[in-house]
């Protein structure tokens, strides 16, 4: 060792305390250590009785068993030994390492308490979904709750309890608390939860020779029941065995965080039977919100044979909405989802793992998984797409908007309107671009006044949002769009419809009450990718009686140019949506709108499930190739179609034939 090396080593030793001091870093403070003699005595059952919740302590931690029951929030509480509150004034958060030791997925809360009036909620709370066999660290920052959002200003120097609990459970669950500690430092940055960071695998390869790294068994493999799993000698294949018992499964997970598979529409697995008995494997893809359909091999796999199983993200049985008498009650409030056995809740941009199951025939079986790849198949579209509605009938085309020419038709479309959504942006006619047979709604970082009016709000982002309010409406029919969603962060594109009863209805003209309804035909968040979007209906206004039904897990594969074709078939008491000509959504109810509706296109910032805007990715376009509408002869009404107007930038400034100013 020369003198330069010695000096460098001494400088490192001297720099370490300075670095810790700069971060206010201190060693974590253990609140629960299973090795301590009285560790188990710190815990008490909470939110339920001993008939539903029980505990057992060993050297690995405290295992909590919760039986299915009536308690709303069963769990356990951890309190300081001796009763004196913990002083965690030197720390920034409390974290707990927890393993799901049961066979069912759990949603586990970690709550940190102060003394005080319960109605003032003197606590901070975070939760995590934990799959069977999975270990996660739940972290609660002082002063933050529910996704690291600012909340009750907890006093770290007076922590009276750490609470672990779930919601009401119908089946038995179990989890092991392995470590609880105060950690971090005062003023530490509140960042993203590392368990929620989703990474895109290179070329969609999750496992196999093309994967970026070898399998990490401790974090990536979880075997449940009598199943066992290990890494094959090549380091990139997964060997598993099944004993033939109940609830056996093996899950392969990301090494850290989540997989973002939003550029794909399916996962393909290559499997080989390495056992002595035939096996019929099944596979599903999991996410925080739910899983895909379980796909089973079409035939038993013989010993030594190899096969491929393809798991589509789209639901095998199209989504079908629940019908409830409360949907017809004007003053009621509610939100409805799918009938059991229809649709999917899987979210490709937050994939948690790939789960494999064997058939339940007696006897041991073995599988080798050599490749798991996210992909999209060759797309085949029906010949009739774009030329007619998807159902038979006496139909007549009533709108054929091809966006020809070099400007939008102002006798059909407004380019100025109210901004009820994201106040960071303004609408401008310059962002509504027509050319080459396409409409481009451009979002960009460009300061300006709303609606190109110097009296309008001045904001940093410009957006395009045309609509046909006061210029064109139709009640019932088939409404089809060919659209291309953008890929920049924080885009919120969509095609939707709102009521337009006409000028004579005044303030009730566009109300979603009294038979009116908002139809969200396609509504996306760019974080979801170009193959997925939201479909929803909203009615009875947006206040205390607001009602809604819909799903955000609709998958329609984009073509080679990035376009999808989506159509709404709206008839009395029925709302059906088609993606690339195939039914994907159906809701049949007497409450479905019976009012004239106008069309709206948008490309906004944000939404409810998106990433932060990245100015370097702007400008970004939402592109529409066409909008085509048909009407069934027996459903046509005199109010359908174009309205007299002057072709102004918006209908608010127009005067109708009756001489009454439009709202």
C-alpha positions in Angstrom: 0.0 0.0 0.0 1.5 3.3 -1.0 1.2 6.6 0.8 -1.5 7.9 -1.6 -3.8 4.9 -0.7 -3.3 5.4 3.0 -4.2 9.1 2.8 -7.2 8.4 0.6 -8.4 5.7 3.2 -8.0 8.2 6.1 -10.0 10.8 4.2 -12.9 8.3 3.7 -13.0 7.5 7.4 -13.0 11.2 8.3 -15.7 12.0 5.7 -18.2 9.4 6.9 -19.2 11.1 10.2 -19.4 14.4 8.3 -21.8 12.8 5.7 -24.0 11.3 8.4 -24.0 14.7 10.2 -25.0 16.5 7.0 -28.0 14.2 6.6 -28.8 14.3 10.3 -28.4 10.5 10.0 -28.6 8.3 13.1 -28.7 4.6 13.6 -32.3 3.2 13.3 -34.1 2.7 16.6 -35.7 -0.7 17.0 -39.3 -0.7 18.3 -39.8 -4.4 17.8 -37.1 -7.0 17.7 -38.2 -10.7 17.9 -35.0 -11.7 19.6 -35.8 -9.6 22.7 -37.2 -11.7 25.7 -40.4 -9.6 26.1 -41.0 -8.8 22.4 -44.3 -10.6 22.2 -45.7 -8.8 25.3 -45.6 -5.5 23.4 -48.4 -6.6 21.1 -52.2 -6.6 21.8 -55.1 -7.6 19.6 -56.8 -4.5 18.1 -60.1 -4.0 16.3 -61.4 -7.6 16.9 -61.4 -10.3 19.6 -59.3 -13.3 20.2 -61.7 -15.5 18.3 -60.7 -13.7 15.1 -57.2 -12.6 15.7 -54.3 -14.6 17.2 -50.5 -14.2 17.3 -47.5 -16.4 17.7 -43.8 -15.3 18.2 -40.7 -17.0 17.0 -37.1 -15.9 16.2 -38.3 -14.7 12.7 -41.0 -12.4 14.0 -44.6 -12.1 15.3 -47.1 -14.0 13.0 -50.6 -12.6 13.1 -53.5 -14.9 12.1 -56.8 -13.3 11.2 -59.8 -15.4 10.5 -62.6 -14.3 8.2 -65.1 -12.4 10.3 -67.3 -9.4 10.9 -64.6 -7.0 12.4 -64.1 -4.0 10.1 -60.4 -3.4 11.0 -58.8 -6.5 12.6 -55.2 -6.4 13.6 -52.6 -5.9 16.3 -51.1 -2.9 18.1 -47.5 -2.5 19.1 -46.9 -0.4 22.2 -43.7 0.8 24.0 -42.4 -1.4 26.7 -43.2 0.2 30.1 -45.9 2.5 28.6 -43.7 5.6 28.0 -44.2 6.9 24.5 -41.4 6.4 22.0 -39.3 9.5 21.4 -38.5 9.3 17.7 -37.7 13.0 17.4 -34.4 12.2 15.6 -36.1 10.3 12.8 -38.2 11.0 9.7 -40.3 7.9 9.5 -41.3 4.5 11.0 -40.9 1.4 8.8 -41.9 -2.2 9.2 -40.8 -5.3 7.4 -43.7 -7.6 6.8 -44.2 -11.0 5.0 -47.5 -12.4 3.8 -47.4 -15.9 5.2 -50.9 -16.9 4.1 -52.3 -18.0 0.8 -54.4 -14.8 0.1 -53.4 -11.3 -1.0 -53.7 -8.8 1.8 -53.9 -5.0 2.0 -52.1 -4.2 5.2 -52.1 -0.8 6.9 -49.3 0.6 9.2 -50.6 3.4 11.4 -48.5 5.6 13.8 -50.4 7.2 16.7 -50.2 10.1 19.1 -52.4 10.5 22.1 -55.3 12.8 21.5 -58.9 13.4 20.4 -59.8 10.5 18.1 -62.0 12.8 16.0 -59.0 14.9 15.1 -57.3 11.7 13.7 -54.0 12.1 15.6 -52.2 9.5 13.4 -50.5 8.9 10.1 -51.3 5.8 7.9 -50.0 4.0 4.8 -50.9 0.7 3.3 -49.5 -1.9 0.9 -50.9 -4.8 -1.0 -48.8 -7.8 -0.3 -49.1 -11.1 -2.3 -48.7 -14.5 -0.7 -45.1 -15.2 0.2 -44.1 -11.6 -0.6 -42.1 -9.4 1.8 -42.5 -5.7 1.8 -41.4 -2.7 3.8 -44.2 -0.3 4.7 -43.0 3.2 5.5 -44.9 6.0 7.3 -43.4 9.5 7.2 -44.3 11.8 10.1 -46.9 14.2 8.9 -47.9 12.3 5.8 -50.6 9.7 5.0 -52.3 7.8 2.2 -49.7 7.9 -0.5 -47.2 10.3 1.2 -49.7 13.2 1.1 -49.6 15.9 3.8 -51.7 14.9 6.8 -51.9 15.3 10.6 -48.7 16.8 11.9 -47.7 14.0 14.1 -45.3 14.6 17.0 -42.4 12.1 16.5 -41.3 12.5 20.1 -44.6 11.1 21.5 -45.5 8.0 19.5 -47.9 5.9 21.6 -48.7 3.0 19.3 -47.8 1.3 16.0 -50.9 -0.4 14.5 -51.1 -3.1 11.9 -54.6 -3.8 10.5 -56.5 -4.8 7.4 -60.1 -4.2 6.2 -62.9 -6.7 6.8 -61.8 -10.2 5.6 -64.0 -13.1 4.4 -61.2 -15.6 4.3 -58.3 -16.5 6.6 -55.1 -14.5 6.2 -51.7 -14.4 8.0 -48.7 -12.1 8.0 -45.4 -12.0 9.9 -44.0 -8.7 11.4 -40.3 -9.1 11.3 -39.0 -5.7 12.2 -40.3 -2.3 13.2 -38.0 0.7 13.6 -37.7 4.5 13.6 -35.5 5.4 10.7 -34.4 8.3 8.4 -33.8 11.7 9.6 -35.6 15.0 10.4 -36.4 16.8 7.2 -35.6 13.9 4.9 -37.0 14.1 1.4 -40.4 12.5 0.9 -39.9 10.6 -2.3 -41.7 7.9 -4.2 -42.4 4.6 -2.6 -39.8 2.3 -4.1 -42.3 -0.6 -4.2 -44.5 1.6 -6.6 -41.8 2.5 -9.1 -42.5 0.7 -12.3 -39.7 -0.1 -14.7 -40.1 -1.2 -18.4 -38.2 -4.4 -19.1 -35.9 -4.2 -22.1 -37.7 -5.6 -25.2 -40.5 -6.8 -22.8 -38.3 -9.7 -21.6 -39.1 -10.5 -18.0 -37.2 -13.9 -17.8 -34.9 -15.7 -20.2 -31.6 -15.3 -22.0 -32.5 -11.8 -23.1 -33.2 -10.5 -19.6 -30.9 -7.9 -18.3 -30.0 -9.7 -15.0 -30.1 -13.1 -13.5 -32.9 -14.1 -11.3 -32.7 -13.0 -7.7 -34.5 -15.8 -5.8 -34.9 -14.0 -2.4 -36.9 -11.1 -4.0 -38.3 -12.6 -7.2 -39.6 -16.1 -6.3 -42.5 -16.9 -3.9 -43.9 -20.5 -3.6 -47.2 -21.1 -1.9 -48.7 -24.3 -0.4 -46.6 -27.4 -1.3 -45.1 -25.8 -4.3 -41.3 -25.2 -4.5 -39.2 -23.1 -6.8 -35.6 -22.3 -7.5 -33.3 -20.8 -10.1 -32.1 -23.2 -12.7 -28.3 -23.7 -13.2 -28.3 -21.2 -16.1 -29.4 -18.4 -13.7 -32.1 -17.3 -16.1 -34.7 -20.1 -16.0 -37.2 -21.0 -13.2 -37.5 -24.5 -12.0 -40.6 -25.4 -10.0 -42.4 -28.4 -8.5 -45.9 -29.1 -7.3 -47.0 -31.8 -4.8 -50.6 -32.0 -6.1 -52.1 -30.2 -3.1 -54.6 -27.3 -2.7 -53.6 -23.6 -3.2 -50.2 -24.4 -4.7 -48.6 -21.6 -6.8 -45.4 -20.0 -7.8 -45.1 -16.3 -8.4 -42.2 -14.6 -10.3 -41.9 -11.0 -9.4 -39.8 -7.9 -10.3 -36.5 -7.8 -8.4 -37.7 -4.4 -7.1 -40.8 -2.3 -7.5 -43.2 -3.1 -10.4 -43.0 -3.9 -14.1 -44.5 -1.4 -16.4 -45.9 -3.4 -19.4 -48.0 -0.6 -20.9 -46.4 -1.0 -24.3 -47.8 -4.5 -24.6 -51.1 -6.4 -24.6 -50.1 -9.9 -23.6 -47.5 -12.0 -21.8 -46.1 -15.2 -23.4 -44.5 -18.0 -21.3 -42.4 -20.9 -22.6 -42.7 -24.0 -20.4 -41.2 -27.5 -20.3 -42.5 -30.5 -18.3 -39.4 -31.7 -16.5 -41.3 -34.3 -14.3 -42.5 -37.8 -14.8 -46.2 -37.1 -15.0 -48.4 -35.0 -17.3 -49.2 -31.5 -16.1 -51.8 -28.9 -17.2 -50.4 -25.5 -16.1 -52.3 -22.3 -15.7 -50.9 -18.7 -15.7 -52.2 -15.2 -14.8 -50.5 -11.8 -14.7 -51.0 -9.8 -11.5 -51.1 -6.1 -10.6 -51.8 -4.1 -7.5 -55.4 -3.6 -8.6 -56.2 -7.1 -9.8 -55.2 -9.9 -12.2 -55.8 -11.0 -15.7 -57.9 -14.0 -16.5 -56.4 -17.3 -15.5 -55.3 -19.0 -18.8 -54.9 -22.8 -18.8 -52.9 -24.8 -21.3 -55.2 -26.3 -24.0 -54.0 -29.8 -23.3 -51.9 -31.7 -20.7 -48.2 -31.3 -21.3 -46.5 -34.7 -21.5 -43.1 -35.4 -19.7 -40.3 -33.8 -21.7 -42.7 -31.7 -23.8 -42.6 -28.0 -24.3 -45.4 -25.5 -24.8 -46.2 -21.8 -24.9 -49.1 -20.1 -22.9 -50.3 -16.7 -24.0 -52.0 -14.5 -21.3 -53.9 -11.5 -22.9 -54.4 -8.4 -20.8 -57.9 -7.9 -22.2 -60.8 -9.6 -20.4 -62.0 -12.9 -21.9 -65.6 -12.0 -21.0 -66.4 -8.3 -21.9 -67.1 -6.0 -19.0 -70.8 -5.8 -18.1 -72.1 -3.2 -15.7 -74.1 -3.8 -12.6 -77.8 -2.7 -12.7 -79.2 -1.4 -9.4 -82.5 0.3 -8.6 -80.5 3.0 -6.8 -79.2 4.1 -10.2 -82.6 5.6 -10.9 -83.0 7.5 -7.6 -82.2 11.2 -8.2 -80.9 12.0 -4.7 -78.9 8.8 -4.2 -75.2 8.7 -4.7 -73.1 5.8 -5.8 -70.5 4.2 -8.0 -70.9 0.8 -9.7 -68.5 -1.6 -11.4 -68.7 -4.9 -13.2 -70.9 -7.9 -12.8 -68.9 -10.8 -11.3 -67.1 -12.9 -14.0 -66.9 -10.0 -16.5 -64.1 -7.6 -17.3 -60.7 -7.3 -15.6 -59.1 -5.0 -13.0 -55.5 -5.8 -14.2 -53.4 -2.7 -14.8 -50.4 -3.3 -17.1 -48.4 -0.3 -15.9 -48.3 -1.6 -12.3 -47.6 -5.4 -12.8 -46.6 -7.1 -9.6 -45.8 -10.6 -10.9 -46.6 -13.7 -13.0 -48.3 -16.6 -11.2 -48.2 -20.2 -12.3 -50.4 -23.0 -11.0 -50.5 -26.7 -11.7 -53.6 -28.9 -12.1 -54.9 -30.5 -8.8 -54.4 -34.1 -9.9 -52.6 -36.2 -7.3 -48.9 -36.7 -7.6 -45.8 -34.5 -8.0 -45.2 -32.5 -11.1 -42.3 -30.3 -12.3 -42.0 -27.4 -14.7 -39.2 -25.4 -16.2 -40.0 -21.8 -17.3 -37.4 -20.8 -19.8 -38.9 -17.5 -21.0 -41.5 -14.9 -20.1 -42.0 -12.0 -22.6 -44.5 -9.2 -22.8 -45.5 -8.7 -26.4 -48.3 -7.9 -28.8 -49.6 -10.2 -31.6 -50.0 -9.4 -35.2 -53.2 -7.2 -35.4 -56.1 -8.3 -37.6 -58.9 -5.9 -38.0 -62.4 -6.7 -39.5 -62.9 -5.5 -43.1 -66.1 -3.7 -42.2 -64.5 -1.5 -39.5 -65.2 2.2 -40.1 -67.8 1.5 -42.8 -70.9 0.7 -40.7 -72.1 0.0 -37.2 -71.2 -3.4 -35.6 -74.9 -4.5 -35.5 -77.6 -5.0 -38.1 -80.3 -2.4 -38.6 -81.6 0.3 -40.9 -78.7 2.7 -40.4 -77.9 6.0 -42.1 -74.6 7.9 -41.7 -75.2 11.3 -40.1 -71.7 12.6 -39.6 -68.5 11.9 -41.6 -65.8 14.1 -40.1 -62.6 13.3 -42.0 -60.8 16.5 -41.0 -59.9 17.3 -44.6 -58.5 20.7 -45.6 -56.2 22.9 -43.5 -58.5 24.1 -40.7 -61.3 22.8 -38.5 -64.9 23.4 -39.6 -66.2 26.1 -37.3 -69.8 25.6 -38.4 -69.4 22.1 -36.7 -66.8 22.6 -34.0 -66.1 25.2 -31.3 -62.4 25.7 -30.4 -63.1 27.9 -27.3 -64.9 26.7 -24.2 -64.8 26.7 -20.4 -61.9 24.9 -18.6 -63.4 23.1 -15.6 -60.4 20.8 -15.1 -56.7 21.6 -14.9 -56.1 25.3 -14.3 -52.5 25.1 -15.4 -53.6 25.3 -19.1 -55.6 27.5 -21.5 -57.5 26.6 -24.6 -56.3 28.1 -27.9 -57.4 27.8 -31.5 -53.7 27.5 -32.4 -53.6 24.1 -30.7 -56.4 22.7 -32.9 -54.4 21.7 -36.1 -55.9 20.2 -39.2 -53.8 18.8 -42.1 -53.2 15.6 -44.1 -56.7 14.3 -43.2 -55.9 14.4 -39.4 -56.9 16.5 -36.4 -54.0 17.1 -34.0 -54.8 18.5 -30.5 -51.5 19.9 -29.4 -50.4 20.3 -25.7 -47.3 22.4 -25.3 -45.5 24.7 -22.8 -46.6 28.1 -24.3 -47.9 30.9 -22.0 -51.1 32.5 -23.2 -54.6 33.6 -22.3 -57.6 31.3 -22.1 -59.6 31.2 -25.3 -57.2 33.6 -26.9 -58.8 36.4 -25.0 -56.6 39.0 -23.2 -59.1 39.0 -20.4 -58.8 35.2 -20.0 -56.6 33.5 -17.4 -52.9 33.6 -18.2 -51.4 30.1 -17.9 -48.2 28.3 -18.9 -49.6 25.5 -21.0 -51.7 25.7 -24.2 -54.2 22.9 -25.2 -56.7 22.2 -27.9 -60.3 21.1 -27.0 -62.9 21.3 -29.7 -66.6 20.4 -29.2 -69.9 20.6 -31.1 -71.9 22.3 -28.4 -74.7 24.4 -30.0 -73.6 23.3 -33.5 -74.3 19.5 -33.8 -76.0 16.9 -31.6 -77.6 13.5 -31.8 -79.6 11.3 -29.5 -78.8 7.6 -29.8 -76.8 6.0 -32.6 -73.3 4.6 -33.2 -70.4 7.0 -32.6 -67.0 5.8 -33.8 -63.5 7.4 -33.6 -60.1 6.4 -34.9 -57.6 8.0 -32.5 -53.9 7.9 -31.6 -53.0 8.7 -28.0 -49.8 10.5 -27.2 -46.9 9.0 -25.2 -45.5 12.0 -23.3 -46.0 12.1 -19.6 -49.2 13.5 -18.0 -51.4 13.6 -21.1 -55.1 13.2 -20.6 -56.7 12.6 -24.1 -60.3 11.6 -24.7 -63.5 11.5 -26.7 -66.7 12.1 -24.7 -70.2 13.4 -25.0 -72.4 15.7 -22.9 -76.1 16.6 -23.0 -77.3 19.5 -25.1 -81.0 20.0 -24.7 -81.0 23.2 -26.7 -81.1 26.9 -26.0 -84.6 27.0 -24.5 -83.5 24.9 -21.5 -81.3 27.6 -20.1 -79.2 26.5 -17.1 -80.4 22.9 -17.4 -79.2 22.7 -21.0 -76.2 20.4 -20.3 -77.2 19.0 -16.9 -76.5 15.3 -16.4 -79.7 15.0 -14.3 -83.2 14.5 -15.5 -82.3 11.9 -18.2 -78.9 13.5 -19.1 -75.6 11.7 -18.9 -71.9 12.1 -19.5 -70.5 9.4 -21.8 -66.7 8.9 -21.6 -66.1 6.8 -24.7 -62.3 6.9 -24.5 -60.5 8.6 -21.7 -56.8 7.8 -21.1 -53.9 8.7 -18.9 -50.6 8.5 -20.8 -49.1 6.5 -17.9 -51.4 3.7 -19.0 -49.9 3.4 -22.5 -51.6 3.6 -25.9 -53.5 0.3 -25.6 -55.6 1.1 -22.5 -58.3 3.6 -21.6 -61.2 4.4 -19.4 -64.9 4.0 -20.2 -67.4 5.6 -17.9 -70.9 7.1 -17.5 -71.7 9.9 -15.1 -75.1 11.2 -14.2 -77.3 13.2 -11.7 -74.8 16.1 -11.8 -71.5 16.2 -9.9 -72.4 17.1 -6.4 -74.0 15.1 -3.5 -76.1 12.9 -5.9 -73.3 12.2 -8.4 -73.4 8.6 -9.8 -71.0 6.8 -12.0 -70.2 3.4 -13.6 -67.3 2.3 -15.6 -63.8 0.7 -15.7 -60.3 1.9 -16.5 -59.0 -1.5 -17.5 -60.0 -1.6 -21.2 -57.4 -2.9 -23.6 -57.5 -2.4 -27.3 -54.4 -3.0 -29.3 -53.1 -0.1 -31.4 -52.1 -0.7 -35.0 -48.6 -0.3 -36.4 -49.3 3.5 -36.6 -50.5 3.7 -33.1 -54.3 4.1 -33.8 -57.2 2.4 -32.2 -60.9 2.4 -33.3 -63.5 2.8 -30.6 -67.2 3.1 -31.0 -70.2 3.7 -28.7 -73.5 2.0 -29.6 -76.1 4.1 -27.7 -79.8 3.0 -27.9 -82.6 3.3 -25.4 -81.6 1.7 -22.1 -78.3 0.4 -23.6 -74.7 1.6 -23.8 -72.2 -0.7 -25.6 -68.6 0.1 -26.5 -66.6 -1.6 -29.2 -62.8 -1.7 -29.5 -61.4 -2.5 -33.0 -64.9 -3.9 -33.8 -65.1 -6.2 -30.8 -67.5 -5.6 -27.8 -65.5 -4.6 -24.7 -68.1 -2.9 -22.5 -71.9 -3.2 -21.9 -74.3 -1.5 -19.5 -78.0 -1.9 -19.9 -80.2 0.2 -17.6 -83.4 2.3 -17.8 -81.2 5.2 -16.5 -79.1 5.5 -19.6 -79.4 9.0 -21.2 -82.4 9.9 -23.4 -81.2 13.4 -24.2 -79.4 14.9 -27.2 -75.6 15.0 -26.8 -72.7 16.9 -28.3 -69.2 15.7 -29.0 -66.0 16.7 -27.1 -62.3 16.0 -27.9 -59.6 16.8 -25.4 -55.8 16.6 -24.8 -55.2 18.0 -21.3 -52.7 17.7 -18.5 -52.9 15.3 -15.6 -56.1 13.5 -14.6 -56.4 11.1 -11.7 -53.7 8.4 -12.3 -50.9 10.0 -14.2 -47.3 11.1 -14.0 -46.0 14.6 -13.5 -45.7 16.6 -16.7 -42.3 16.6 -18.4 -41.8 19.8 -20.3 -39.0 18.3 -22.3 -41.5 15.8 -23.9 -43.7 18.6 -25.2 -45.3 19.5 -27.5 -47.4 16.3 -27.7 -50.4 15.5 -29.9 -53.6 13.6 -29.6 -54.4 12.7 -33.2 -57.9 11.9 -34.6 -58.2 10.4 -38.0 -62.0 10.5 -38.2 -65.3 10.6 -36.3 -68.2 8.8 -38.0 -71.7 8.7 -36.7 -74.7 6.6 -37.8 -78.4 6.8 -36.8 -80.9 4.0 -36.8 -84.0 5.0 -38.8 -86.5 4.2 -36.0 -84.5 6.2 -33.4 -84.0 9.4 -35.5 -85.5 12.7 -34.2 -85.9 16.2 -35.7 -83.4 17.5 -33.2 -80.6 15.3 -34.6 -77.8 16.9 -36.7 -76.4 20.4 -37.3 -77.7 23.6 -35.8 -77.8 27.1 -37.3 -74.7 29.0 -36.3 -72.4 31.7 -37.5 -69.2 29.6 -37.5 -67.7 31.5 -34.6 -64.9 30.2 -32.4 -67.5 29.1 -29.9 -71.3 28.9 -29.5 -71.4 31.0 -26.4 -71.3 34.2 -28.4 -73.9 33.1 -31.0 -77.5 34.1 -31.5 -79.9 31.4 -32.5 -82.6 31.9 -35.0 -85.0 32.6 -32.2 -82.9 35.5 -31.1 -82.0 34.1 -27.7 -78.3 34.3 -26.7 -76.7 30.9 -26.2 -75.2 30.0 -22.8 
